Amino acid sequence: MAKVSPIEFFRQVRQETAKVTWPSRKETLITTAMVFVMGLVAAVFFFVVDTILRYGVQLILGLGS
């Protein structure tokens, strides 16, 4: 692989960056909202599973009140 000068490197980076299809503001907001929604769904799911498993272990070991 041939070495390129820093100036040439940054020129190539600019050329490649210009080829990128950037998401619109609306797409970015929708994607961000979906990430938060899915994070919330995952948190609720794991909370419910943890609660059920905790109850089951307490029941089996007789640690329940």
PDBQT receptor file of N, H, CA, C and O in Angstrom, charges set to zero:
ATOM      1  N   MET A   1       0.840  -1.165   0.000  1.00  0.00    +0.000 N 
ATOM      2  CA  MET A   1       0.000   0.000   0.000  1.00  0.00    +0.000 C 
ATOM      3  C   MET A   1       0.893   1.238   0.000  1.00  0.00    +0.000 C 
ATOM      4  O   MET A   1       1.776   1.381   0.846  1.00  0.00    +0.000 OA
ATOM      5  N   ALA A   2       0.658   2.100  -0.930  1.00  0.00    +0.000 N 
ATOM      6  H   ALA A   2      -0.059   1.983  -1.617  1.00  0.00    +0.000 HD
ATOM      7  CA  ALA A   2       1.500   3.289  -1.070  1.00  0.00    +0.000 C 
ATOM      8  C   ALA A   2       1.111   4.352  -0.058  1.00  0.00    +0.000 C 
ATOM      9  O   ALA A   2      -0.063   4.536   0.263  1.00  0.00    +0.000 OA
ATOM     10  N   LYS A   3       2.135   5.049   0.438  1.00  0.00    +0.000 N 
ATOM     11  H   LYS A   3       3.088   4.899   0.177  1.00  0.00    +0.000 HD
ATOM     12  CA  LYS A   3       1.872   6.147   1.364  1.00  0.00    +0.000 C 
ATOM     13  C   LYS A   3       1.405   7.359   0.575  1.00  0.00    +0.000 C 
ATOM     14  O   LYS A   3       1.885   7.629  -0.526  1.00  0.00    +0.000 OA
ATOM     15  N   VAL A   4       0.459   8.081   1.161  1.00  0.00    +0.000 N 
ATOM     16  H   VAL A   4       0.069   7.861   2.055  1.00  0.00    +0.000 HD
ATOM     17  CA  VAL A   4       0.003   9.324   0.543  1.00  0.00    +0.000 C 
ATOM     18  C   VAL A   4       0.246  10.453   1.525  1.00  0.00    +0.000 C 
ATOM     19  O   VAL A   4       0.292  10.242   2.737  1.00  0.00    +0.000 OA
ATOM     20  N   SER A   5       0.399  11.639   0.996  1.00  0.00    +0.000 N 
ATOM     21  H   SER A   5       0.361  11.811   0.012  1.00  0.00    +0.000 HD
ATOM     22  CA  SER A   5       0.644  12.792   1.853  1.00  0.00    +0.000 C 
ATOM     23  C   SER A   5      -0.630  13.127   2.624  1.00  0.00    +0.000 C 
ATOM     24  O   SER A   5      -1.728  12.781   2.187  1.00  0.00    +0.000 OA
ATOM     25  N   PRO A   6      -0.492  13.792   3.758  1.00  0.00    +0.000 N 
ATOM     26  CA  PRO A   6      -1.680  14.172   4.536  1.00  0.00    +0.000 C 
ATOM     27  C   PRO A   6      -2.666  15.019   3.721  1.00  0.00    +0.000 C 
ATOM     28  O   PRO A   6      -3.879  14.886   3.880  1.00  0.00    +0.000 OA
ATOM     29  N   ILE A   7      -2.150  15.874   2.860  1.00  0.00    +0.000 N 
ATOM     30  H   ILE A   7      -1.164  15.981   2.730  1.00  0.00    +0.000 HD
ATOM     31  CA  ILE A   7      -3.023  16.709   2.031  1.00  0.00    +0.000 C 
ATOM     32  C   ILE A   7      -3.826  15.838   1.083  1.00  0.00    +0.000 C 
ATOM     33  O   ILE A   7      -5.030  16.040   0.930  1.00  0.00    +0.000 OA
ATOM     34  N   GLU A   8      -3.179  14.873   0.444  1.00  0.00    +0.000 N 
ATOM     35  H   GLU A   8      -2.201  14.709   0.569  1.00  0.00    +0.000 HD
ATOM     36  CA  GLU A   8      -3.871  13.951  -0.472  1.00  0.00    +0.000 C 
ATOM     37  C   GLU A   8      -4.883  13.103   0.297  1.00  0.00    +0.000 C 
ATOM     38  O   GLU A   8      -5.987  12.856  -0.188  1.00  0.00    +0.000 OA
ATOM     39  N   PHE A   9      -4.510  12.664   1.479  1.00  0.00    +0.000 N 
ATOM     40  H   PHE A   9      -3.613  12.864   1.873  1.00  0.00    +0.000 HD
ATOM     41  CA  PHE A   9      -5.421  11.866   2.295  1.00  0.00    +0.000 C 
ATOM     42  C   PHE A   9      -6.708  12.638   2.580  1.00  0.00    +0.000 C 
ATOM     43  O   PHE A   9      -7.803  12.109   2.386  1.00  0.00    +0.000 OA
ATOM     44  N   PHE A  10      -6.584  13.889   3.039  1.00  0.00    +0.000 N 
ATOM     45  H   PHE A  10      -5.695  14.318   3.196  1.00  0.00    +0.000 HD
ATOM     46  CA  PHE A  10      -7.768  14.684   3.348  1.00  0.00    +0.000 C 
ATOM     47  C   PHE A  10      -8.584  15.005   2.098  1.00  0.00    +0.000 C 
ATOM     48  O   PHE A  10      -9.807  15.126   2.171  1.00  0.00    +0.000 OA
ATOM     49  N   ARG A  11      -7.923  15.142   0.963  1.00  0.00    +0.000 N 
ATOM     50  H   ARG A  11      -6.929  15.044   0.904  1.00  0.00    +0.000 HD
ATOM     51  CA  ARG A  11      -8.646  15.351  -0.296  1.00  0.00    +0.000 C 
ATOM     52  C   ARG A  11      -9.494  14.120  -0.620  1.00  0.00    +0.000 C 
ATOM     53  O   ARG A  11     -10.649  14.239  -1.030  1.00  0.00    +0.000 OA
ATOM     54  N   GLN A  12      -8.907  12.945  -0.431  1.00  0.00    +0.000 N 
ATOM     55  H   GLN A  12      -7.969  12.849  -0.098  1.00  0.00    +0.000 HD
ATOM     56  CA  GLN A  12      -9.642  11.702  -0.675  1.00  0.00    +0.000 C 
ATOM     57  C   GLN A  12     -10.799  11.532   0.317  1.00  0.00    +0.000 C 
ATOM     58  O   GLN A  12     -11.877  11.062  -0.047  1.00  0.00    +0.000 OA
ATOM     59  N   VAL A  13     -10.561  11.916   1.559  1.00  0.00    +0.000 N 
ATOM     60  H   VAL A  13      -9.685  12.297   1.855  1.00  0.00    +0.000 HD
ATOM     61  CA  VAL A  13     -11.627  11.836   2.569  1.00  0.00    +0.000 C 
ATOM     62  C   VAL A  13     -12.785  12.736   2.162  1.00  0.00    +0.000 C 
ATOM     63  O   VAL A  13     -13.942  12.332   2.267  1.00  0.00    +0.000 OA
ATOM     64  N   ARG A  14     -12.496  13.945   1.701  1.00  0.00    +0.000 N 
ATOM     65  H   ARG A  14     -11.555  14.273   1.615  1.00  0.00    +0.000 HD
ATOM     66  CA  ARG A  14     -13.550  14.867   1.253  1.00  0.00    +0.000 C 
ATOM     67  C   ARG A  14     -14.325  14.282   0.075  1.00  0.00    +0.000 C 
ATOM     68  O   ARG A  14     -15.548  14.406   0.015  1.00  0.00    +0.000 OA
ATOM     69  N   GLN A  15     -13.625  13.650  -0.855  1.00  0.00    +0.000 N 
ATOM     70  H   GLN A  15     -12.631  13.550  -0.807  1.00  0.00    +0.000 HD
ATOM     71  CA  GLN A  15     -14.295  13.049  -2.014  1.00  0.00    +0.000 C 
ATOM     72  C   GLN A  15     -15.234  11.927  -1.562  1.00  0.00    +0.000 C 
ATOM     73  O   GLN A  15     -16.367  11.834  -2.031  1.00  0.00    +0.000 OA
ATOM     74  N   GLU A  16     -14.763  11.092  -0.662  1.00  0.00    +0.000 N 
ATOM     75  H   GLU A  16     -13.841  11.168  -0.281  1.00  0.00    +0.000 HD
ATOM     76  CA  GLU A  16     -15.590   9.977  -0.194  1.00  0.00    +0.000 C 
ATOM     77  C   GLU A  16     -16.771  10.480   0.641  1.00  0.00    +0.000 C 
ATOM     78  O   GLU A  16     -17.873   9.943   0.538  1.00  0.00    +0.000 OA
ATOM     79  N   THR A  17     -16.549  11.500   1.458  1.00  0.00    +0.000 N 
ATOM     80  H   THR A  17     -15.653  11.936   1.541  1.00  0.00    +0.000 HD
ATOM     81  CA  THR A  17     -17.625  12.056   2.272  1.00  0.00    +0.000 C 
ATOM     82  C   THR A  17     -18.721  12.650   1.394  1.00  0.00    +0.000 C 
ATOM     83  O   THR A  17     -19.899  12.595   1.746  1.00  0.00    +0.000 OA
ATOM     84  N   ALA A  18     -18.339  13.212   0.266  1.00  0.00    +0.000 N 
ATOM     85  H   ALA A  18     -17.381  13.257  -0.020  1.00  0.00    +0.000 HD
ATOM     86  CA  ALA A  18     -19.321  13.791  -0.650  1.00  0.00    +0.000 C 
ATOM     87  C   ALA A  18     -20.228  12.712  -1.250  1.00  0.00    +0.000 C 
ATOM     88  O   ALA A  18     -21.345  13.013  -1.670  1.00  0.00    +0.000 OA
ATOM     89  N   LYS A  19     -19.765  11.473  -1.293  1.00  0.00    +0.000 N 
ATOM     90  H   LYS A  19     -18.857  11.229  -0.952  1.00  0.00    +0.000 HD
ATOM     91  CA  LYS A  19     -20.548  10.365  -1.858  1.00  0.00    +0.000 C 
ATOM     92  C   LYS A  19     -21.582   9.816  -0.873  1.00  0.00    +0.000 C 
ATOM     93  O   LYS A  19     -22.492   9.087  -1.266  1.00  0.00    +0.000 OA
ATOM     94  N   VAL A  20     -21.440  10.167   0.405  1.00  0.00    +0.000 N 
ATOM     95  H   VAL A  20     -20.700  10.759   0.725  1.00  0.00    +0.000 HD
ATOM     96  CA  VAL A  20     -22.318   9.628   1.438  1.00  0.00    +0.000 C 
ATOM     97  C   VAL A  20     -23.716  10.206   1.271  1.00  0.00    +0.000 C 
ATOM     98  O   VAL A  20     -23.876  11.403   1.031  1.00  0.00    +0.000 OA
ATOM     99  N   THR A  21     -24.731   9.349   1.398  1.00  0.00    +0.000 N 
ATOM    100  H   THR A  21     -24.601   8.377   1.593  1.00  0.00    +0.000 HD
ATOM    101  CA  THR A  21     -26.113   9.803   1.386  1.00  0.00    +0.000 C 
ATOM    102  C   THR A  21     -26.528  10.019   2.834  1.00  0.00    +0.000 C 
ATOM    103  O   THR A  21     -26.768   9.063   3.571  1.00  0.00    +0.000 OA
ATOM    104  N   TRP A  22     -26.611  11.279   3.231  1.00  0.00    +0.000 N 
ATOM    105  H   TRP A  22     -26.417  12.055   2.631  1.00  0.00    +0.000 HD
ATOM    106  CA  TRP A  22     -26.923  11.615   4.605  1.00  0.00    +0.000 C 
ATOM    107  C   TRP A  22     -28.429  11.555   4.815  1.00  0.00    +0.000 C 
ATOM    108  O   TRP A  22     -29.190  11.949   3.931  1.00  0.00    +0.000 OA
ATOM    109  N   PRO A  23     -28.876  11.064   5.980  1.00  0.00    +0.000 N 
ATOM    110  CA  PRO A  23     -30.320  11.008   6.246  1.00  0.00    +0.000 C 
ATOM    111  C   PRO A  23     -30.894  12.412   6.433  1.00  0.00    +0.000 C 
ATOM    112  O   PRO A  23     -30.203  13.339   6.857  1.00  0.00    +0.000 OA
ATOM    113  N   SER A  24     -32.164  12.535   6.106  1.00  0.00    +0.000 N 
ATOM    114  H   SER A  24     -32.725  11.782   5.762  1.00  0.00    +0.000 HD
ATOM    115  CA  SER A  24     -32.831  13.824   6.309  1.00  0.00    +0.000 C 
ATOM    116  C   SER A  24     -33.091  14.025   7.797  1.00  0.00    +0.000 C 
ATOM    117  O   SER A  24     -32.931  13.098   8.591  1.00  0.00    +0.000 OA
ATOM    118  N   ARG A  25     -33.488  15.230   8.170  1.00  0.00    +0.000 N 
ATOM    119  H   ARG A  25     -33.618  15.983   7.525  1.00  0.00    +0.000 HD
ATOM    120  CA  ARG A  25     -33.796  15.530   9.566  1.00  0.00    +0.000 C 
ATOM    121  C   ARG A  25     -34.939  14.647  10.043  1.00  0.00    +0.000 C 
ATOM    122  O   ARG A  25     -34.906  14.134  11.162  1.00  0.00    +0.000 OA
ATOM    123  N   LYS A  26     -35.957  14.468   9.192  1.00  0.00    +0.000 N 
ATOM    124  H   LYS A  26     -35.984  14.885   8.284  1.00  0.00    +0.000 HD
ATOM    125  CA  LYS A  26     -37.108  13.649   9.558  1.00  0.00    +0.000 C 
ATOM    126  C   LYS A  26     -36.686  12.195   9.793  1.00  0.00    +0.000 C 
ATOM    127  O   LYS A  26     -37.113  11.579  10.769  1.00  0.00    +0.000 OA
ATOM    128  N   GLU A  27     -35.854  11.647   8.910  1.00  0.00    +0.000 N 
ATOM    129  H   GLU A  27     -35.507  12.148   8.117  1.00  0.00    +0.000 HD
ATOM    130  CA  GLU A  27     -35.376  10.269   9.075  1.00  0.00    +0.000 C 
ATOM    131  C   GLU A  27     -34.582  10.123  10.367  1.00  0.00    +0.000 C 
ATOM    132  O   GLU A  27     -34.711   9.120  11.068  1.00  0.00    +0.000 OA
ATOM    133  N   THR A  28     -33.765  11.118  10.680  1.00  0.00    +0.000 N 
ATOM    134  H   THR A  28     -33.661  11.933  10.110  1.00  0.00    +0.000 HD
ATOM    135  CA  THR A  28     -32.958  11.079  11.894  1.00  0.00    +0.000 C 
ATOM    136  C   THR A  28     -33.841  11.108  13.142  1.00  0.00    +0.000 C 
ATOM    137  O   THR A  28     -33.596  10.366  14.094  1.00  0.00    +0.000 OA
ATOM    138  N   LEU A  29     -34.872  11.967  13.140  1.00  0.00    +0.000 N 
ATOM    139  H   LEU A  29     -35.071  12.570  12.367  1.00  0.00    +0.000 HD
ATOM    140  CA  LEU A  29     -35.761  12.052  14.291  1.00  0.00    +0.000 C 
ATOM    141  C   LEU A  29     -36.560  10.760  14.468  1.00  0.00    +0.000 C 
ATOM    142  O   LEU A  29     -36.744  10.296  15.593  1.00  0.00    +0.000 OA
ATOM    143  N   ILE A  30     -37.034  10.182  13.370  1.00  0.00    +0.000 N 
ATOM    144  H   ILE A  30     -36.885  10.559  12.456  1.00  0.00    +0.000 HD
ATOM    145  CA  ILE A  30     -37.798   8.932  13.449  1.00  0.00    +0.000 C 
ATOM    146  C   ILE A  30     -36.914   7.802  13.973  1.00  0.00    +0.000 C 
ATOM    147  O   ILE A  30     -37.330   7.022  14.830  1.00  0.00    +0.000 OA
ATOM    148  N   THR A  31     -35.706   7.725  13.456  1.00  0.00    +0.000 N 
ATOM    149  H   THR A  31     -35.368   8.359  12.760  1.00  0.00    +0.000 HD
ATOM    150  CA  THR A  31     -34.783   6.673  13.892  1.00  0.00    +0.000 C 
ATOM    151  C   THR A  31     -34.439   6.839  15.375  1.00  0.00    +0.000 C 
ATOM    152  O   THR A  31     -34.392   5.858  16.116  1.00  0.00    +0.000 OA
ATOM    153  N   THR A  32     -34.203   8.064  15.800  1.00  0.00    +0.000 N 
ATOM    154  H   THR A  32     -34.242   8.862  15.198  1.00  0.00    +0.000 HD
ATOM    155  CA  THR A  32     -33.898   8.327  17.207  1.00  0.00    +0.000 C 
ATOM    156  C   THR A  32     -35.069   7.923  18.094  1.00  0.00    +0.000 C 
ATOM    157  O   THR A  32     -34.879   7.289  19.132  1.00  0.00    +0.000 OA
ATOM    158  N   ALA A  33     -36.285   8.294  17.680  1.00  0.00    +0.000 N 
ATOM    159  H   ALA A  33     -36.440   8.809  16.837  1.00  0.00    +0.000 HD
ATOM    160  CA  ALA A  33     -37.471   7.929  18.458  1.00  0.00    +0.000 C 
ATOM    161  C   ALA A  33     -37.608   6.412  18.545  1.00  0.00    +0.000 C 
ATOM    162  O   ALA A  33     -37.937   5.883  19.607  1.00  0.00    +0.000 OA
ATOM    163  N   MET A  34     -37.360   5.712  17.449  1.00  0.00    +0.000 N 
ATOM    164  H   MET A  34     -37.093   6.142  16.587  1.00  0.00    +0.000 HD
ATOM    165  CA  MET A  34     -37.468   4.251  17.454  1.00  0.00    +0.000 C 
ATOM    166  C   MET A  34     -36.433   3.624  18.385  1.00  0.00    +0.000 C 
ATOM    167  O   MET A  34     -36.722   2.628  19.048  1.00  0.00    +0.000 OA
ATOM    168  N   VAL A  35     -35.247   4.190  18.441  1.00  0.00    +0.000 N 
ATOM    169  H   VAL A  35     -35.013   4.999  17.902  1.00  0.00    +0.000 HD
ATOM    170  CA  VAL A  35     -34.221   3.668  19.351  1.00  0.00    +0.000 C 
ATOM    171  C   VAL A  35     -34.691   3.810  20.797  1.00  0.00    +0.000 C 
ATOM    172  O   VAL A  35     -34.539   2.884  21.594  1.00  0.00    +0.000 OA
ATOM    173  N   PHE A  36     -35.262   4.972  21.137  1.00  0.00    +0.000 N 
ATOM    174  H   PHE A  36     -35.385   5.724  20.489  1.00  0.00    +0.000 HD
ATOM    175  CA  PHE A  36     -35.764   5.168  22.500  1.00  0.00    +0.000 C 
ATOM    176  C   PHE A  36     -36.929   4.233  22.800  1.00  0.00    +0.000 C 
ATOM    177  O   PHE A  36     -37.002   3.673  23.894  1.00  0.00    +0.000 OA
ATOM    178  N   VAL A  37     -37.843   4.055  21.844  1.00  0.00    +0.000 N 
ATOM    179  H   VAL A  37     -37.784   4.510  20.955  1.00  0.00    +0.000 HD
ATOM    180  CA  VAL A  37     -38.990   3.168  22.049  1.00  0.00    +0.000 C 
ATOM    181  C   VAL A  37     -38.514   1.734  22.248  1.00  0.00    +0.000 C 
ATOM    182  O   VAL A  37     -38.972   1.052  23.165  1.00  0.00    +0.000 OA
ATOM    183  N   MET A  38     -37.605   1.272  21.405  1.00  0.00    +0.000 N 
ATOM    184  H   MET A  38     -37.232   1.826  20.660  1.00  0.00    +0.000 HD
ATOM    185  CA  MET A  38     -37.116  -0.100  21.526  1.00  0.00    +0.000 C 
ATOM    186  C   MET A  38     -36.326  -0.287  22.825  1.00  0.00    +0.000 C 
ATOM    187  O   MET A  38     -36.379  -1.357  23.431  1.00  0.00    +0.000 OA
ATOM    188  N   GLY A  39     -35.599   0.741  23.253  1.00  0.00    +0.000 N 
ATOM    189  H   GLY A  39     -35.556   1.610  22.761  1.00  0.00    +0.000 HD
ATOM    190  CA  GLY A  39     -34.898   0.668  24.541  1.00  0.00    +0.000 C 
ATOM    191  C   GLY A  39     -35.881   0.545  25.690  1.00  0.00    +0.000 C 
ATOM    192  O   GLY A  39     -35.661  -0.223  26.627  1.00  0.00    +0.000 OA
ATOM    193  N   LEU A  40     -36.968   1.303  25.617  1.00  0.00    +0.000 N 
ATOM    194  H   LEU A  40     -37.147   1.926  24.856  1.00  0.00    +0.000 HD
ATOM    195  CA  LEU A  40     -38.003   1.226  26.644  1.00  0.00    +0.000 C 
ATOM    196  C   LEU A  40     -38.673  -0.145  26.648  1.00  0.00    +0.000 C 
ATOM    197  O   LEU A  40     -38.906  -0.719  27.711  1.00  0.00    +0.000 OA
ATOM    198  N   VAL A  41     -38.984  -0.671  25.464  1.00  0.00    +0.000 N 
ATOM    199  H   VAL A  41     -38.794  -0.204  24.600  1.00  0.00    +0.000 HD
ATOM    200  CA  VAL A  41     -39.602  -2.001  25.359  1.00  0.00    +0.000 C 
ATOM    201  C   VAL A  41     -38.673  -3.064  25.953  1.00  0.00    +0.000 C 
ATOM    202  O   VAL A  41     -39.118  -3.939  26.695  1.00  0.00    +0.000 OA
ATOM    203  N   ALA A  42     -37.383  -2.983  25.623  1.00  0.00    +0.000 N 
ATOM    204  H   ALA A  42     -37.021  -2.272  25.020  1.00  0.00    +0.000 HD
ATOM    205  CA  ALA A  42     -36.417  -3.952  26.161  1.00  0.00    +0.000 C 
ATOM    206  C   ALA A  42     -36.321  -3.833  27.683  1.00  0.00    +0.000 C 
ATOM    207  O   ALA A  42     -36.249  -4.845  28.379  1.00  0.00    +0.000 OA
ATOM    208  N   ALA A  43     -36.322  -2.600  28.201  1.00  0.00    +0.000 N 
ATOM    209  H   ALA A  43     -36.381  -1.778  27.635  1.00  0.00    +0.000 HD
ATOM    210  CA  ALA A  43     -36.236  -2.404  29.652  1.00  0.00    +0.000 C 
ATOM    211  C   ALA A  43     -37.449  -3.004  30.357  1.00  0.00    +0.000 C 
ATOM    212  O   ALA A  43     -37.305  -3.670  31.383  1.00  0.00    +0.000 OA
ATOM    213  N   VAL A  44     -38.628  -2.774  29.818  1.00  0.00    +0.000 N 
ATOM    214  H   VAL A  44     -38.745  -2.234  28.985  1.00  0.00    +0.000 HD
ATOM    215  CA  VAL A  44     -39.844  -3.321  30.423  1.00  0.00    +0.000 C 
ATOM    216  C   VAL A  44     -39.820  -4.845  30.355  1.00  0.00    +0.000 C 
ATOM    217  O   VAL A  44     -40.160  -5.516  31.330  1.00  0.00    +0.000 OA
ATOM    218  N   PHE A  45     -39.418  -5.395  29.200  1.00  0.00    +0.000 N 
ATOM    219  H   PHE A  45     -39.142  -4.849  28.409  1.00  0.00    +0.000 HD
ATOM    220  CA  PHE A  45     -39.348  -6.843  29.034  1.00  0.00    +0.000 C 
ATOM    221  C   PHE A  45     -38.424  -7.472  30.074  1.00  0.00    +0.000 C 
ATOM    222  O   PHE A  45     -38.800  -8.438  30.739  1.00  0.00    +0.000 OA
ATOM    223  N   PHE A  46     -37.215  -6.925  30.214  1.00  0.00    +0.000 N 
ATOM    224  H   PHE A  46     -36.910  -6.140  29.674  1.00  0.00    +0.000 HD
ATOM    225  CA  PHE A  46     -36.265  -7.504  31.161  1.00  0.00    +0.000 C 
ATOM    226  C   PHE A  46     -36.708  -7.297  32.606  1.00  0.00    +0.000 C 
ATOM    227  O   PHE A  46     -36.426  -8.138  33.459  1.00  0.00    +0.000 OA
ATOM    228  N   PHE A  47     -37.392  -6.201  32.896  1.00  0.00    +0.000 N 
ATOM    229  H   PHE A  47     -37.621  -5.517  32.204  1.00  0.00    +0.000 HD
ATOM    230  CA  PHE A  47     -37.934  -5.991  34.231  1.00  0.00    +0.000 C 
ATOM    231  C   PHE A  47     -38.956  -7.077  34.556  1.00  0.00    +0.000 C 
ATOM    232  O   PHE A  47     -38.932  -7.656  35.642  1.00  0.00    +0.000 OA
ATOM    233  N   VAL A  48     -39.857  -7.351  33.604  1.00  0.00    +0.000 N 
ATOM    234  H   VAL A  48     -39.877  -6.881  32.721  1.00  0.00    +0.000 HD
ATOM    235  CA  VAL A  48     -40.893  -8.374  33.825  1.00  0.00    +0.000 C 
ATOM    236  C   VAL A  48     -40.256  -9.750  33.994  1.00  0.00    +0.000 C 
ATOM    237  O   VAL A  48     -40.622 -10.489  34.908  1.00  0.00    +0.000 OA
ATOM    238  N   VAL A  49     -39.311 -10.104  33.128  1.00  0.00    +0.000 N 
ATOM    239  H   VAL A  49     -39.013  -9.503  32.386  1.00  0.00    +0.000 HD
ATOM    240  CA  VAL A  49     -38.647 -11.405  33.230  1.00  0.00    +0.000 C 
ATOM    241  C   VAL A  49     -37.903 -11.514  34.553  1.00  0.00    +0.000 C 
ATOM    242  O   VAL A  49     -37.959 -12.556  35.207  1.00  0.00    +0.000 OA
ATOM    243  N   ASP A  50     -37.207 -10.453  34.958  1.00  0.00    +0.000 N 
ATOM    244  H   ASP A  50     -37.162  -9.607  34.427  1.00  0.00    +0.000 HD
ATOM    245  CA  ASP A  50     -36.477 -10.470  36.226  1.00  0.00    +0.000 C 
ATOM    246  C   ASP A  50     -37.425 -10.649  37.406  1.00  0.00    +0.000 C 
ATOM    247  O   ASP A  50     -37.133 -11.402  38.336  1.00  0.00    +0.000 OA
ATOM    248  N   THR A  51     -38.554  -9.961  37.367  1.00  0.00    +0.000 N 
ATOM    249  H   THR A  51     -38.791  -9.349  36.612  1.00  0.00    +0.000 HD
ATOM    250  CA  THR A  51     -39.533 -10.077  38.447  1.00  0.00    +0.000 C 
ATOM    251  C   THR A  51     -40.084 -11.498  38.541  1.00  0.00    +0.000 C 
ATOM    252  O   THR A  51     -40.224 -12.043  39.636  1.00  0.00    +0.000 OA
ATOM    253  N   ILE A  52     -40.395 -12.093  37.393  1.00  0.00    +0.000 N 
ATOM    254  H   ILE A  52     -40.281 -11.650  36.504  1.00  0.00    +0.000 HD
ATOM    255  CA  ILE A  52     -40.917 -13.456  37.379  1.00  0.00    +0.000 C 
ATOM    256  C   ILE A  52     -39.873 -14.440  37.898  1.00  0.00    +0.000 C 
ATOM    257  O   ILE A  52     -40.192 -15.313  38.705  1.00  0.00    +0.000 OA
ATOM    258  N   LEU A  53     -38.637 -14.306  37.442  1.00  0.00    +0.000 N 
ATOM    259  H   LEU A  53     -38.378 -13.597  36.786  1.00  0.00    +0.000 HD
ATOM    260  CA  LEU A  53     -37.579 -15.211  37.904  1.00  0.00    +0.000 C 
ATOM    261  C   LEU A  53     -37.311 -15.033  39.401  1.00  0.00    +0.000 C 
ATOM    262  O   LEU A  53     -37.104 -16.015  40.114  1.00  0.00    +0.000 OA
ATOM    263  N   ARG A  54     -37.314 -13.783  39.880  1.00  0.00    +0.000 N 
ATOM    264  H   ARG A  54     -37.482 -12.985  39.301  1.00  0.00    +0.000 HD
ATOM    265  CA  ARG A  54     -37.100 -13.536  41.310  1.00  0.00    +0.000 C 
ATOM    266  C   ARG A  54     -38.207 -14.196  42.129  1.00  0.00    +0.000 C 
ATOM    267  O   ARG A  54     -37.942 -14.833  43.148  1.00  0.00    +0.000 OA
ATOM    268  N   TYR A  55     -39.442 -14.038  41.675  1.00  0.00    +0.000 N 
ATOM    269  H   TYR A  55     -39.657 -13.521  40.847  1.00  0.00    +0.000 HD
ATOM    270  CA  TYR A  55     -40.570 -14.661  42.375  1.00  0.00    +0.000 C 
ATOM    271  C   TYR A  55     -40.421 -16.184  42.377  1.00  0.00    +0.000 C 
ATOM    272  O   TYR A  55     -40.649 -16.834  43.397  1.00  0.00    +0.000 OA
ATOM    273  N   GLY A  56     -40.039 -16.746  41.232  1.00  0.00    +0.000 N 
ATOM    274  H   GLY A  56     -39.854 -16.218  40.403  1.00  0.00    +0.000 HD
ATOM    275  CA  GLY A  56     -39.866 -18.201  41.144  1.00  0.00    +0.000 C 
ATOM    276  C   GLY A  56     -38.779 -18.713  42.056  1.00  0.00    +0.000 C 
ATOM    277  O   GLY A  56     -38.958 -19.736  42.716  1.00  0.00    +0.000 OA
ATOM    278  N   VAL A  57     -37.655 -18.023  42.107  1.00  0.00    +0.000 N 
ATOM    279  H   VAL A  57     -37.510 -17.192  41.570  1.00  0.00    +0.000 HD
ATOM    280  CA  VAL A  57     -36.540 -18.450  42.972  1.00  0.00    +0.000 C 
ATOM    281  C   VAL A  57     -36.950 -18.327  44.441  1.00  0.00    +0.000 C 
ATOM    282  O   VAL A  57     -36.649 -19.212  45.242  1.00  0.00    +0.000 OA
ATOM    283  N   GLN A  58     -37.631 -17.240  44.798  1.00  0.00    +0.000 N 
ATOM    284  H   GLN A  58     -37.876 -16.521  44.147  1.00  0.00    +0.000 HD
ATOM    285  CA  GLN A  58     -38.091 -17.092  46.183  1.00  0.00    +0.000 C 
ATOM    286  C   GLN A  58     -39.067 -18.191  46.556  1.00  0.00    +0.000 C 
ATOM    287  O   GLN A  58     -39.034 -18.704  47.675  1.00  0.00    +0.000 OA
ATOM    288  N   LEU A  59     -39.932 -18.553  45.626  1.00  0.00    +0.000 N 
ATOM    289  H   LEU A  59     -39.959 -18.136  44.718  1.00  0.00    +0.000 HD
ATOM    290  CA  LEU A  59     -40.909 -19.615  45.871  1.00  0.00    +0.000 C 
ATOM    291  C   LEU A  59     -40.211 -20.955  46.076  1.00  0.00    +0.000 C 
ATOM    292  O   LEU A  59     -40.550 -21.705  46.992  1.00  0.00    +0.000 OA
ATOM    293  N   ILE A  60     -39.235 -21.251  45.220  1.00  0.00    +0.000 N 
ATOM    294  H   ILE A  60     -38.960 -20.642  44.477  1.00  0.00    +0.000 HD
ATOM    295  CA  ILE A  60     -38.514 -22.537  45.298  1.00  0.00    +0.000 C 
ATOM    296  C   ILE A  60     -37.692 -22.624  46.579  1.00  0.00    +0.000 C 
ATOM    297  O   ILE A  60     -37.687 -23.659  47.245  1.00  0.00    +0.000 OA
ATOM    298  N   LEU A  61     -36.997 -21.541  46.926  1.00  0.00    +0.000 N 
ATOM    299  H   LEU A  61     -37.001 -20.700  46.385  1.00  0.00    +0.000 HD
ATOM    300  CA  LEU A  61     -36.109 -21.567  48.092  1.00  0.00    +0.000 C 
ATOM    301  C   LEU A  61     -36.833 -21.240  49.390  1.00  0.00    +0.000 C 
ATOM    302  O   LEU A  61     -36.232 -21.301  50.462  1.00  0.00    +0.000 OA
ATOM    303  N   GLY A  62     -38.089 -20.900  49.312  1.00  0.00    +0.000 N 
ATOM    304  H   GLY A  62     -38.578 -20.851  48.441  1.00  0.00    +0.000 HD
ATOM    305  CA  GLY A  62     -38.861 -20.600  50.512  1.00  0.00    +0.000 C 
ATOM    306  C   GLY A  62     -38.453 -19.321  51.184  1.00  0.00    +0.000 C 
ATOM    307  O   GLY A  62     -38.571 -19.192  52.402  1.00  0.00    +0.000 OA
ATOM    308  N   LEU A  63     -37.966 -18.356  50.398  1.00  0.00    +0.000 N 
ATOM    309  H   LEU A  63     -37.870 -18.461  49.408  1.00  0.00    +0.000 HD
ATOM    310  CA  LEU A  63     -37.523 -17.095  50.969  1.00  0.00    +0.000 C 
ATOM    311  C   LEU A  63     -38.621 -16.045  50.951  1.00  0.00    +0.000 C 
ATOM    312  O   LEU A  63     -38.433 -14.936  51.453  1.00  0.00    +0.000 OA
ATOM    313  N   GLY A  64     -39.770 -16.390  50.374  1.00  0.00    +0.000 N 
ATOM    314  H   GLY A  64     -39.923 -17.290  49.966  1.00  0.00    +0.000 HD
ATOM    315  CA  GLY A  64     -40.863 -15.419  50.278  1.00  0.00    +0.000 C 
ATOM    316  C   GLY A  64     -41.423 -15.063  51.632  1.00  0.00    +0.000 C 
ATOM    317  O   GLY A  64     -41.354 -15.851  52.575  1.00  0.00    +0.000 OA
ATOM    318  N   SER A  65     -41.970 -13.890  51.722  1.00  0.00    +0.000 N 
ATOM    319  H   SER A  65     -42.026 -13.250  50.956  1.00  0.00    +0.000 HD
ATOM    320  CA  SER A  65     -42.517 -13.423  53.005  1.00  0.00    +0.000 C 
ATOM    321  C   SER A  65     -43.771 -14.162  53.371  1.00  0.00    +0.000 C 
ATOM    322  O   SER A  65     -44.361 -13.895  54.418  1.00  0.00    +0.000 OA
TER     323      SER A  65
